[in-house]
Every structure is written in structure tokens, then in C-alpha cells.
Amino acid sequence: MKTWLLPVLVAFVIAACSKVTQQNFAKIEEGMSEQEVIAILGAPTESNSINVLGVSGTASRWASGDAVISVRFVNGKVALKSFDKPGDTGK
């Protein structure tokens, strides 16, 4: 096998298995728990949390290629979500 073919094949397989899709984005509903979202999308690419006066907030982001799903949790529940992919209007 050519040495350049293996990295291309691996990249293709990873892209094909991505959970950052419009279909999975549509499964996320307001009020879902953070664990329910993780069950759909897997662990977030990045996540930041804050706790102020007993209210916790978390901003999590899942990225794969040029697709990004962002979810804002308030007290562990989905409050806002967005899907961004150049050329797509799935917000």
C-alpha cells in the first residue's frame, strides 16, 4: 500500500464516523441533560463552565472538520443550541 494512502483512508473513516451532523443536531432538544447530549454527540471538543449565585452555566462545543455544534447548558439542561457549517443554514 502506498504510504500516502493510509493517512487519506484514516481521515475518510474518521469523517464518515463523525457525530457532528445535522441529523444529530436535530435530536438535541431544549431541557435535555448534558449527559443525554453527550450520549448523542460524544465528549465535547471543548467545554467551559461557570457558577454564579447558585446558577451554573456550561458552554460546550463539538467540532469535526468544518461542522460545529454549540450547546449552552443552564443548571445542566440545554438552553440554547446552534449548528454551523459553511453553506448550511441549520441554526
Backbone as CSV, one residue per row, in Angstrom:
resi,resn,N_x,N_y,N_z,CA_x,CA_y,CA_z,C_x,C_y,C_z
1,MET,0.851,-1.179,0.000,0.000,0.000,0.000,0.896,1.242,0.000
2,LYS,0.540,2.207,-0.777,1.298,3.454,-0.830,1.225,4.152,0.534
3,THR,2.321,4.765,0.950,2.357,5.400,2.271,1.430,6.603,2.372
4,TRP,1.118,7.260,1.287,0.220,8.414,1.329,-1.239,7.992,1.417
5,LEU,-1.527,6.768,1.030,-2.906,6.300,1.007,-3.464,6.068,2.417
6,LEU,-2.632,5.601,3.328,-3.103,5.309,4.679,-3.642,6.554,5.396
7,PRO,-2.919,7.679,5.424,-3.488,8.868,6.084,-4.793,9.345,5.444
8,VAL,-4.894,9.239,4.135,-6.118,9.641,3.442,-7.264,8.725,3.851
9,LEU,-7.008,7.440,3.918,-8.021,6.468,4.306,-8.472,6.701,5.750
10,VAL,-7.531,6.940,6.646,-7.863,7.200,8.048,-8.714,8.465,8.169
11,ALA,-8.353,9.521,7.474,-9.127,10.767,7.508,-10.541,10.539,6.998
12,PHE,-10.692,9.752,5.959,-12.011,9.458,5.408,-12.865,8.692,6.415
13,VAL,-12.284,7.694,7.061,-13.019,6.887,8.038,-13.455,7.753,9.218
14,ILE,-12.568,8.614,9.701,-12.915,9.497,10.816,-14.046,10.437,10.425
15,ALA,-13.970,11.016,9.251,-15.019,11.930,8.788,-16.346,11.204,8.632
16,ALA,-16.308,9.978,8.152,-17.533,9.205,7.953,-18.187,8.850,9.281
17,CYS,-17.411,8.759,10.353,-17.926,8.377,11.662,-18.283,9.576,12.536
18,SER,-18.161,10.769,12.025,-18.404,11.969,12.817,-19.835,12.005,13.341
19,LYS,-19.956,12.423,14.584,-21.276,12.587,15.185,-21.770,14.025,15.070
20,VAL,-20.915,14.915,14.546,-21.276,16.327,14.396,-21.992,16.487,13.057
21,THR,-23.290,16.118,13.063,-24.096,16.141,11.847,-25.402,16.887,12.103
22,GLN,-26.037,17.313,11.028,-27.341,17.970,11.125,-28.365,17.018,11.748
23,GLN,-28.261,15.730,11.436,-29.205,14.746,11.978,-29.077,14.642,13.500
24,ASN,-27.841,14.578,14.007,-27.662,14.507,15.456,-28.027,15.824,16.129
25,PHE,-27.744,16.946,15.469,-28.137,18.252,15.997,-29.654,18.292,16.214
26,ALA,-30.406,17.756,15.277,-31.872,17.767,15.365,-32.386,16.933,16.545
27,LYS,-31.598,15.985,17.026,-32.004,15.143,18.159,-31.899,15.871,19.497
28,ILE,-31.128,16.947,19.533,-30.914,17.687,20.779,-32.105,18.607,21.011
29,GLU,-32.719,18.477,22.179,-33.908,19.265,22.497,-33.685,20.111,23.740
30,GLU,-34.338,21.257,23.784,-34.274,22.119,24.958,-34.724,21.330,26.181
31,GLY,-33.978,21.452,27.271,-34.315,20.750,28.506,-33.605,19.419,28.681
32,MET,-32.950,18.914,27.622,-32.177,17.670,27.744,-31.020,17.880,28.711
33,SER,-30.624,16.807,29.382,-29.478,16.899,30.284,-28.176,16.875,29.484
34,GLU,-27.123,17.330,30.128,-25.805,17.317,29.497,-25.407,15.882,29.139
35,GLN,-25.727,14.932,29.999,-25.388,13.531,29.729,-26.152,12.978,28.522
36,GLU,-27.389,13.400,28.337,-28.152,12.964,27.164,-27.515,13.487,25.878
37,VAL,-27.044,14.729,25.903,-26.390,15.305,24.727,-25.075,14.580,24.454
38,ILE,-24.315,14.292,25.506,-23.054,13.563,25.342,-23.310,12.166,24.783
39,ALA,-24.418,11.546,25.150,-24.758,10.231,24.600,-24.984,10.306,23.089
40,ILE,-25.467,11.447,22.599,-25.710,11.632,21.165,-24.432,12.014,20.433
41,LEU,-23.681,12.974,20.986,-22.544,13.567,20.270,-21.173,13.070,20.720
42,GLY,-21.107,12.407,21.864,-19.813,12.044,22.428,-19.284,13.199,23.264
43,ALA,-18.063,13.061,23.751,-17.461,14.102,24.591,-17.239,15.368,23.768
44,PRO,-17.465,16.534,24.369,-17.269,17.781,23.622,-15.800,18.036,23.296
45,THR,-15.580,18.757,22.204,-14.242,19.180,21.812,-13.694,20.162,22.835
46,GLU,-14.559,21.049,23.319,-14.181,21.981,24.382,-15.412,22.328,25.200
47,SER,-15.177,22.679,26.456,-16.280,22.990,27.354,-15.785,23.951,28.436
48,ASN,-16.590,24.965,28.734,-16.268,25.943,29.775,-17.480,26.116,30.672
49,SER,-17.241,26.119,31.982,-18.338,26.238,32.943,-18.112,27.403,33.886
50,ILE,-19.231,27.897,34.422,-19.198,28.967,35.420,-20.367,28.735,36.372
51,ASN,-20.179,29.139,37.626,-21.233,29.026,38.621,-21.330,30.369,39.331
52,VAL,-22.485,31.020,39.214,-22.686,32.329,39.826,-23.996,32.315,40.611
53,LEU,-23.893,32.580,41.893,-25.079,32.677,42.760,-26.004,31.468,42.632
54,GLY,-25.425,30.294,42.575,-26.213,29.069,42.525,-26.724,28.678,41.151
55,VAL,-26.400,29.455,40.135,-26.797,29.121,38.763,-25.538,28.698,38.013
56,SER,-25.564,27.479,37.478,-24.399,27.011,36.725,-24.681,27.127,35.233
57,GLY,-23.643,27.454,34.518,-23.748,27.549,33.063,-22.558,26.874,32.420
58,THR,-22.803,26.170,31.344,-21.737,25.498,30.607,-21.931,25.758,29.124
59,ALA,-20.842,26.116,28.473,-20.831,26.279,27.018,-19.969,25.156,26.463
60,SER,-20.573,24.264,25.699,-19.847,23.133,25.121,-19.885,23.215,23.609
61,ARG,-18.837,22.691,23.010,-18.679,22.777,21.554,-18.161,21.442,21.035
62,TRP,-18.790,20.960,19.965,-18.353,19.753,19.272,-17.973,20.167,17.863
63,ALA,-16.754,19.852,17.442,-16.294,20.243,16.110,-15.743,19.030,15.377
64,SER,-16.030,18.978,14.089,-15.495,17.932,13.219,-15.394,18.517,11.821
65,GLY,-14.182,18.632,11.326,-13.997,19.265,10.024,-14.466,20.699,10.107
66,ASP,-15.367,21.092,9.220,-15.879,22.464,9.249,-17.250,22.569,9.913
67,ALA,-17.754,21.479,10.488,-19.044,21.492,11.174,-18.837,21.687,12.674
68,VAL,-19.683,22.531,13.273,-19.588,22.815,14.708,-20.989,22.836,15.312
69,ILE,-21.154,22.109,16.407,-22.382,22.176,17.199,-22.012,22.821,18.524
70,SER,-22.733,23.877,18.890,-22.536,24.557,20.171,-23.805,24.404,20.991
71,VAL,-23.636,24.080,22.269,-24.782,23.923,23.162,-24.485,24.682,24.448
72,ARG,-25.467,25.449,24.920,-25.369,26.170,26.188,-26.295,25.472,27.178
73,PHE,-25.724,25.095,28.309,-26.486,24.441,29.369,-26.651,25.409,30.534
74,VAL,-27.836,25.450,31.115,-28.086,26.202,32.336,-28.575,25.200,33.368
75,ASN,-27.863,25.121,34.479,-28.146,24.131,35.523,-28.236,22.719,34.948
76,GLY,-27.338,22.408,34.011,-27.228,21.054,33.471,-28.226,20.691,32.387
77,LYS,-29.026,21.650,31.937,-30.039,21.381,30.912,-29.810,22.264,29.688
78,VAL,-30.136,21.759,28.505,-29.966,22.526,27.270,-30.850,23.763,27.304
79,ALA,-30.224,24.918,27.085,-30.963,26.177,26.993,-30.918,26.724,25.569
80,LEU,-29.769,26.606,24.906,-29.584,27.087,23.531,-28.713,26.103,22.771
81,LYS,-28.912,26.052,21.457,-28.070,25.204,20.615,-27.907,25.864,19.260
82,SER,-26.790,25.558,18.596,-26.598,26.056,17.234,-25.741,25.075,16.450
83,PHE,-25.973,25.029,15.149,-25.208,24.200,14.221,-24.630,25.125,13.168
84,ASP,-23.339,25.009,12.941,-22.697,25.868,11.955,-21.838,25.029,11.024
85,LYS,-22.113,25.176,9.751,-21.305,24.544,8.714,-21.392,25.468,7.510
86,PRO,-20.251,25.921,7.007,-20.302,26.822,5.852,-21.205,26.266,4.749
87,GLY,-22.111,27.110,4.280,-23.036,26.693,3.230,-24.293,26.038,3.749
88,ASP,-24.433,25.899,5.089,-25.599,25.253,5.683,-26.348,26.284,6.514
89,THR,-27.671,26.164,6.607,-28.473,27.109,7.381,-29.202,26.413,8.514
90,GLY,-28.598,25.430,9.164,-29.258,24.650,10.203,-29.155,25.202,11.598
91,LYS,-29.511,26.452,11.806,-29.443,27.034,13.155,-30.762,26.897,13.849
